[in-house]
């Protein structure tokens, strides 16, 4: 299934009506089924779906990577069923993170059946990554180069992993900001990347569920292009996560735990 395709539309500008095509991203239902039972249905871009299954399982508190024995991407009418098979004993996590509703792309908590589950504390951050201001600006400046779906459609979010000294080592896109992050996590797990070695970089605003997802896989720094919510700041602060937002190539704002941001040493002058 294609990730994007052209659509004909009419354009009204400068007093004139014209007709032309615009490329738009695909959005299809993707079911996540565990041991034969559907746990969630999310609207997502049909790309990197194995990464999505692996990352969603971890960040949603359902299964650790070692619990997953098999992932099958099965095409169904109109979408895909991600059939995820868990080792014996791992199924007990399903009852604590039960989802029964389809989730639109803008909401990562749709279908959770209790307020307590939606507001569960983020995991405590233990990694000690440090970044310079230049690292933060470089991370944001490097982001556009990998956003091929956004370039084609202007309607996709990106999540990337920035490692100091290496740059962006992985990037995933999706119409949903939560989906993009889950795909990124899945890709990092598949590659065996040290999840404490870098920072998560997002094109979106930051809500509490994105904080929960980042801390679930051990990230200690989250950098975002847009602003966080007040609840996201409170949760990041309590979890020990460094939250940097409103980041651009020339500046940013640090909302929590600035201890991980270190000043760059000035070059020696002879």
Secondary structure, DSSP 8 states (H G I E B T S, - for coil): --SEEEEEEEEEETTEEEEEEEEEE--EEEEEEETTEEEEEEEE-SSSHHHHHHHHHHHTTS--GGGEEEEEEEEETTEEEEEEEE-TTGGGGGGGG-B-SEE-TT-SSTTB--HHHHT-----------EEHHHHHHHHHHHGGG-HHHHHHS--EEEEEEETTTEEEEEEEESSHHHHHHHHHHHHHHHT--TTSSEEEESS-B-HHHHHHHHHTT--EEEESS-B-HHHHHHHHHHT-EEEEEEETTEEEEEE-GGGEE--------
